[in-house]
């Protein structure tokens, strides 16, 4: 199994920056399918940014040019650098890893970290 733990959330003023980190532990073969999602009350969880199996990245249009996803395979960590934050970025941010383990597909989620953008 895989455990994901996010860190780095908090409160920031509009226009500010935050960096989220996710540590993956356990039965890790690859971080190719790792990424970040977010969710606000009453809404579906949405993709923020993620790595694809081909090595590229996908990001929501609303965060392109402001958020950057990166990873350190040696440390099993993925990061989300967030700049020019807006109130509408307020959400619980979740680390997600979709991966094959011994022939079966699994989706793993972290418990989430709250990001609040408010003056």
N, C-alpha and C positions, 0 to 999 in steps of 0.2 A: 504494500500500500504506500500511498504518498501523503505527506503532510505539507501544507502550505501555510505560512504565517506571514501576514502583512505587518508593516510598520511604517511610521512616518506621517500618518494622518494628523490632522489638527485644524485649527482655525487660522485663517489668513485673510487679510484685507483684499478687496478687488485690486487686480493688477499685480498682486504678489505671486510668490513662487513656493512650491513644495516639491519634495521628492519622496515618492513612495518606494519601498523595497519589499520584496517577497523572497523568503527563504524556502526552498523546496528541499524536503528530506524524505528518505525512505527509498523505495524501489524506483529510482530515477535512472532511465536509460537515455533520455534525450529531453532537452528543453525546447525542442522545435515548435511544439504547440502551446507554448506558454504565453499568457497575456493578461490584460486587465479589463475588467468589466465594472460597471457602476450601476447603482440602483437608487432611486428615490421612492418615498412612500407612494403607493398606489400605481406605480409604473413598473413595466417589465425591466429586467436587467438588460443592459445594453453594452455592446462592445465599445471599449475605449480605444485600445490598441493591442495588437497581438502579433507574434511571429507566426509565419506560415511554414508549412513543411518544406517549401522550396527555398527557405532562407530569407525571404523578404518579410515585410511587415504590412499590416493592415491597420488603418486608423479611421475612426469616425470623422466625418467631414467637420463636425463641430470642434474638433480638437486639433486638426491638422495645422501645422505651423506654430502651435503653442505647446503641445505635449510631445515628448520623445520617449520611446521605449528602448531599453537596452538590456543586455544580459551578460552575465559572467558565468560561462559554462563550468569553469573550474570550481567556482564557489557555489554553484547551483542557486544563483540569485538572479532575479529580474527586477528592473527598476523602471519607474515612470517619473520622468522629470516633467513637471507642470509649470508653465510660465504664463504670465498675463491671465491669471485666474479670474473667472467671472462668477457672479452669484449663481448662475445656472450650472456651474460645475459642482455645486454642493451636492453630495451624494455619499453613500457608502461604496467604497471601492473594494473590489474583490479580485484577488489573484486566481487565475484559472489555468489548469494544465489538462489538456486532452492528449492522451497517449495510449499506445499499445503496450500491454504487459502480458507476455506469454500468450499471444494470440487473441487477447480480448481488449476491447476499447474501453477506456475509463475516462470519466470527467471528474477531476478533483477541484475542490474550491477551498479557499481560505475562509476564515471567519469574517473577514472584512475589516476595513478601517475607515472611520468617518473623516470626511473632508468637508469643512464648512468655510465658505467664502462670504464674508459679511463685513460691513463696516461698523 
